[in-house]
């Protein structure tokens, strides 16, 4: 059989309907059937090649597999290398982990098994973010190629052609039956869609045509008849690409009809048949061009779409013009370059023997992919900041307190599974030394009920506890502290015993318990108040309204930095803060009896919130902020407001309460506190607590520098004798370099005590000994 130009045209139709489907074009919602067309074409060409070589006694297993490796592997591996480099530089931790986990399977022709083991199916929205999901079809074909030569080699041992053909037909009928059975009568939808046992018959449909291609098939000389058959076959294919969708049973019988249409089109283009408009259309140069680059185009198109979706640009919502520009300006040119300079070069120009090809294009890529995944698993901080490895889960979230003895047996199994879901925070090391024994959860004065949002504020709570010499017993929702246990009430009541505070850092929805529903948040608050335990309630709601908008802003920050989130003050704002009815209703019911902790007034105004705070980016995903942003918010809160465990506590502003929001008592109206920001320095002087703090971003000029704090008393006689001639107390000290969650030094002189006498003024600043003075400021004390 000579080169069939029309088959390249058929490849063009197959790849285009697949792309139109993935671009979300409604007329091609069933365009995924293009993959089935590819399967039939591959089955036909491969089987024709094998059987012709067998008939001539020239078939070589080694040469067959070498040709398959040269055809499939080079462009795939080159694209995977480029994509891996991009992903290592750009992707967020979880998508990167997903990619690296999928990578070894894609590189070795097992992408369909990786896809079948995903939590989501092919038509689920989240699947659009898996950049290698489309390699499942390569896996199906490569697995077919692996054993089909042996199958036909054995079949050709049957010398009686009639018996041989009968066996081939029987295999085909059985393969159809297997697919129909699994698709219609089992619930293994993912494995049915992705794996070879249901797809085999499609490729073998092409094999059937190849076996009988020169054996009695009719010759069609009527152009009108051919034209009508092309209308039926091509029109039927386009019609099915509109009629079928993600809810259609697939493959099974539905794919069987597509397979028949495909072999009909291949048969109609047979050299012996008359020429018609259908064959001329398929042989049109533009169609042949798309067909020739179809393999590269198939590889690139999904990677481009999935990457755009991952970074927040949902192509389904693009205009038709934008989708076509994406195809014509990016996908096709990129695929042409891959076809010309990778596919053709490695397939036709470079010579590889079988062993070299196997090592270069199969074993080495596989070992590198597996090694990269395992290295990432063991050393995740190499690829992304330590602070964000576990922003919403537990593995790296907290060093498990080694001396914590859990006396809650209900949580042991869960704690073994989820390291770090239960631990102590605060001043436990000092307490342990004082008591000279290991601590138990009953030693904690504070119970913290936490969820994934707590991770961002863990450092804040830890510092607040330490400042008051308290210990907090943190229980994450995975411990099941009130979830799905019949004795949840009793357990919670027992945990409240001996506690002074309960911090509720979790939104407790209505949960079924013994067939009933409870308002858990109200019951937990009421039980705490009944036990004389002060509730502290975290006000939720720092999140984006849209998953796409969240990812878009996150990746803009990764790729372009702060300048990408533009605005006059370089603070990108996002709107539609989720309604706070949940918390505002509780506030109306409980008011001052509960302490409400709301970080939104530090970053939000008029229902919009900043994406940046002190040069730190906010978002981890749609629902969570980064731990570094939580660190910055915590420092801001600590500077502006009372410690949440303070005995004489004042309620800070709340986003959902206009009266509290307008009453900014910290900055303007509290004579006992001075809060000042200037030239990157933040100064807080608390005359009630007799403390002061200085904070600034670290820069190279700060190395070896110091802060000076000169306190001038109302009565000079209050000074020590050696200071009276200077007329001020000298509290100079070298600043401390503290490593924050973003691994960026923050140079600050932490909370320190002021003298007890009445103060007239405070002069403070930042300088380098025998060098420059960077900043100074005098505060008159009222």
Secondary structure, 3 states (H helix, E strand, C coil): CCCCHHHHHHHHHHHHHHHHHHCCCHHHCCCCHHHHHHHHHHHHHHHHHHHHHHHCCCCCHHHHHHHHHHHHHHHHHHHHHHHHHHHHHHCCHHHHHHHHHHHHHHHHCCHHHHHHCCCCCCCCHHHHHCCCHHHHHHHHHHHHHHHHHHHHHHHCCCCCHHHHHHHHHHHHHHHHHHHHHHHHHCCCHHHHHHCHHHHHHHHHHHHHHHHCCCCCCCCCCCHHHHHHHHHHHHHHHHHHHHHCCCCCCCCHHHHHHHHHHHHHHHHHCCCCCCCCHHHHHHCCHHHHHHHHCHHHHHHHHHHHHHHHHHCCCCHHHCCHHHHHHHHHHHHHHHHHHHHHHHHHHHHHHCCCCHHHHHHHHHHHHHHHHHHHHHHHHHCHHHCCCHHHHCCCCCCCCCCCCCCCECCCHHHHHHHHHCCCCEEEEECHHHHHHHHCCCCEHHHCCEEEEECHHHHHHHHHHHHHHHHCCCEEEEEEHHHCCCCCCCCHHHHHHHHHCCCCEEEEECCCCCEEECCEEECHHHHHHHHHHHCCCEEEEECCCCCCCCHHHHHHHHHHHHHHHHHHCCCCCCCCEECCCCCCHHHHHHHHHHHHHCEEECCHHHCEECCEEECEECCEECECCCCCECHHHHHHHHHHHHHHCCCCCCCCCCCCCECCEHHHHHCCHHHHHCCCEEEEEECCEEEEEECCCCEEEEEEECCHHHCCEEEEEEEEECCHHHCCHHHHCCCCEECCEECEEEECCCCCEEEEEEEEECCCCCEEEEEEEEEECCCCEEEEEEEECC
